[in-house]
Amino acid sequence: MEPSSWKIEELITQFNSQMMGIKETLNQIFGELEKQKTENEKRHHEQLEEIMKVQRKWEEEKAMIETLVSSASPIVNLNVGGEKMSTFRATLTLDAGSLLATCFSGSWDEKLPKDKDGYIFLDYDPEVSRNFTRS
């Protein structure tokens, strides 16, 4: 064999050896990527299930609140500082987002303090309350 052929053979052998090393390294990298992909998919699936569980709970609570609000009487009976009066719920909830609107949305009726006659009791001066009970 000629020396140049021998060198070419040796270079081809080295090249093939390096290629095998590169192929092995790539296979390891691809294996690790597949493992990470599987773990990420599992984690994503778990997070999605948790989100769906929270969404279902939220939907149930929303339905319950909507039921309470829809069943709320349009007229609210109040005992304001000892003076009994009635007004429309819509009047008390005109300022959306206010404390008054939140309290009288219908969701809190069972939790608001009531007098012996079932009127919602507000410890305010009756004169002041006339402003927010006018329709």
Secondary structure, 3 states (H helix, E strand, C coil): CCHHHHHHHHHHHHHHHHHHHHHHHHHHHHHHHHHHHHHHHHHHHHHHHHHHHHHHHHHHHHHHHHHHHHHCCCEEEEEECCEEEEEEHHHHCCCCCCHHHHHCCCCCCCCCCECCCCCEEECCCHHHHHHHHCC
